[in-house]
Amino acid sequence: MEELPNIQENKWDDSHRPWPLPNLPWGMKQTWSDLLFAHYPVKYEVLRKLVPESLEVDTYEGVCWVGVVPFRMSGVRFRGLPPIPGTATFPELNVRTYVTIDGKPGVYFFSLDADNWPAVKGARTFFHLPYHYAKMDIKNFGDTILFESKRRNRSDIVFAGSYKPVSAPFIAVKGSFEEWMTERYCFYTLNASDLPVRCDILHHPWILQEAEGEITLNTTLSKQGIMVESDQPILHFSKKIDVRAWPLVHPATGRLHF
C-alpha cells in the first residue's frame, strides 16, 4: 500500500499514465461514487470466444478475470457545456474484462446498464458502448450500499447485493492484482465497422479499500455466456473518483475516429 496523494493538487496531472494522452481536448467529464469491484476468475477459453479477436485478452499471473462493477454516476457533462439535463446522478452497473492492443492495457465492456435513458442513448451513439436501459436502485445505509438492477428489455438479467468497505483507504502497490485491474487508462470497443477504437481516460490513481458484501442475485454473467470458475468474488471498494474521457481514436494511429 502506498501513501495517499493530495487529490486537490494537480488533480488532472497525467504523469502517472503509462502513455501520453491524445493530442486532443478531453470530451466528457463524470464522477463515479460508492463503487464495488467484484472480480471472478474465468478460463481463457471462455473469454476468448466472447471477446473480439482484434483484442488481446489480458491475464494476471496467467488467470483471466471479469469484473461486475456497480456504482453511482454523477456530474456527466460534455466539455464546454453545462451538465446534461436529467443526468445529475443515477446508478450504473458494468460487466468488464481486461484486454490490450499494442501494449496499451485497457478495459473491454460486455455490458453497461444504467437507469438513465439519455445517458444510455448518448453512450451508444458517441462511444459505441453496449449500454442498456435498466430499472435500478442504489441506497446508502451508513457504510453499507444496497444495489439492485433489472434490465428493462431483459428481465432475466438482474443483480442484487450489498457491500461496504472494511479497511483503511490505500493505493495499490505496483505489480499487485489491485493495480492490474484498476490502473487502466482506456477502454476499447468496436465501431460500426467492427474495428477496434480506443477511448483514453484520465483520473487520479484509484483510492481503494478492501470490501465485504453479499451478492444475493447475479445473472449478469451467466446470461451473457460468461461462466466463472468461482462464485466467490474478490471485492474492493472505492468511495469516489473524478474522470475525464477523450474522443475515440484508432489504436494504431491515434487519429480521431468519426
Residue pairs with C-beta under 8 A, 6 or more apart in sequence:
1 170
1 171
1 172
1 173
2 170
2 171
2 172
2 173
3 171
4 169
4 170
4 171
4 207
5 171
5 204
5 205
7 204
7 207
11 204
11 242
12 202
12 244
14 20
14 21
14 202
16 205
17 185
17 202
18 104
18 105
18 185
19 104
19 185
21 200
21 202
21 246
22 200
22 246
22 247
22 249
22 254
22 256
23 254
24 246
24 247
24 249
24 256
25 79
25 246
26 79
26 202
26 244
26 245
26 246
27 78
27 79
27 245
27 246
27 247
28 76
28 77
28 78
28 79
28 244
28 245
29 75
29 76
29 77
29 79
29 242
29 243
29 244
29 245
30 73
30 74
30 75
30 76
30 77
30 242
30 243
30 245
31 73
31 74
31 75
31 240
31 241
31 242
31 243
32 71
32 72
32 73
32 238
32 240
32 241
32 243
33 71
33 72
33 74
33 239
33 240
34 71
34 72
34 138
34 140
34 145
34 239
34 240
35 69
35 70
35 71
35 72
35 237
35 238
35 239
35 241
36 68
36 69
36 70
36 71
36 145
36 147
36 163
36 211
36 213
36 235
36 236
36 237
37 67
37 69
37 181
37 182
37 208
37 211
37 234
37 235
37 236
37 237
37 238
38 67
38 68
38 69
38 163
38 213
38 215
38 233
38 234
38 235
39 65
39 66
39 67
39 181
39 233
39 234
39 235
39 236
40 65
40 66
40 67
40 68
40 221
40 228
40 229
40 230
40 231
40 233
41 63
41 64
41 65
41 228
41 229
41 230
42 64
42 65
42 66
42 97
42 226
42 227
42 228
42 229
43 64
43 227
43 229
44 57
44 59
44 64
46 64
46 225
46 226
46 227
47 57
47 64
47 66
47 97
47 226
48 57
49 225
50 110
50 224
50 225
50 226
51 57
51 97
51 99
51 108
52 108
52 190
52 194
52 196
54 101
54 190
54 195
54 196
55 99
55 100
55 101
55 108
55 188
55 196
56 99
56 100
56 101
57 64
57 97
57 98
57 99
58 64
58 97
58 98
58 99
58 100
58 105
59 65
59 98
60 98
60 177
60 180
60 181
61 177
64 97
64 98
65 97
65 98
65 181
66 95
66 96
66 97
66 110
66 221
66 226
66 228
67 94
67 95
67 96
67 97
67 181
68 93
68 94
68 95
68 159
68 215
68 218
68 220
68 221
68 233
69 93
69 94
69 95
69 96
70 91
70 92
70 93
70 138
70 145
70 147
70 149
70 159
70 161
71 91
71 92
71 93
71 94
72 89
72 90
72 91
72 92
72 138
73 87
73 89
73 90
73 91
73 92
73 114
73 116
73 119
74 88
74 89
74 90
75 83
75 88
75 242
76 83
76 84
76 87
76 119
77 83
77 84
78 84
84 118
84 119
84 122
85 118
86 116
86 118
87 116
87 118
87 119
90 114
90 115
90 116
90 119
90 136
91 114
91 115
91 136
91 137
91 138
91 147
91 149
92 112
92 113
92 114
92 115
92 136
93 112
93 113
93 114
93 134
93 136
93 147
93 149
93 159
93 220
94 109
94 111
94 112
94 113
95 109
95 110
95 111
95 112
95 220
95 221
95 224
95 226
96 107
96 108
96 109
96 110
97 107
97 108
97 110
98 105
98 106
98 107
98 108
98 180
98 181
98 184
99 105
99 106
99 107
99 108
99 188
100 106
101 188
101 196
101 198
101 251
102 251
102 252
104 186
104 198
104 251
105 184
106 184
106 185
106 186
106 187
106 188
106 198
107 184
107 186
107 187
107 188
108 187
108 188
108 189
109 129
109 130
109 187
109 189
110 130
110 224
110 226
111 130
111 131
111 132
111 157
111 220
111 224
112 123
112 129
112 130
112 131
112 132
113 131
113 132
113 133
113 134
113 136
113 149
113 151
113 157
113 220
114 120
114 123
114 131
114 132
114 133
114 134
114 136
115 133
115 134
115 135
115 136
115 137
115 149
117 133
119 131
120 131
120 132
120 133
121 131
123 129
123 131
124 130
124 131
127 189
127 199
127 245
127 248
128 189
128 190
128 191
128 192
128 197
128 248
129 189
130 189
132 151
132 152
132 153
132 154
132 157
133 151
133 152
133 153
134 149
134 150
134 151
134 152
135 149
135 150
135 151
135 152
136 147
136 148
136 149
136 150
137 146
137 147
137 148
137 149
138 145
138 146
138 147
138 148
139 145
139 146
140 146
142 164
143 164
143 165
144 162
144 163
144 164
145 162
145 163
145 164
146 161
146 162
147 159
147 160
147 161
147 162
147 163
148 158
148 159
148 160
149 158
149 159
149 160
149 220
150 157
150 158
151 157
151 158
154 223
156 219
156 223
157 219
157 220
157 223
157 224
158 217
158 218
158 219
158 220
159 215
159 217
159 218
159 219
159 220
160 215
160 216
160 217
160 218
161 213
161 214
161 215
161 216
161 217
161 218
162 213
162 214
162 216
163 211
163 212
163 213
163 214
163 235
163 237
164 211
164 212
164 213
164 237
165 209
165 210
165 211
165 237
165 239
166 209
166 210
166 211
166 212
167 209
167 210
168 209
169 207
169 208
169 209
169 239
170 207
170 208
170 209
171 205
171 206
171 207
171 208
172 178
172 179
172 182
172 183
172 205
172 206
172 208
173 179
177 234
178 206
178 208
178 236
182 206
182 208
182 236
183 205
183 206
185 200
185 201
185 202
185 203
186 198
186 199
186 200
186 201
187 198
187 199
187 201
188 196
188 197
188 198
188 199
188 251
189 196
189 197
189 199
189 248
190 196
190 197
191 197
191 248
191 257
195 250
196 251
197 248
197 249
197 250
197 251
197 257
198 248
198 249
198 250
198 251
199 245
199 246
199 247
199 248
199 249
200 245
200 246
200 249
201 243
201 244
201 245
201 246
202 243
202 244
202 246
203 241
203 242
203 243
203 244
204 241
204 242
206 238
206 241
207 238
207 239
207 241
208 236
208 237
208 238
209 236
209 237
209 238
209 239
210 235
210 236
210 237
211 235
211 236
211 237
212 235
213 235
215 233
221 227
221 228
247 256
247 257
248 256
248 257
249 255
249 256
249 257
250 257
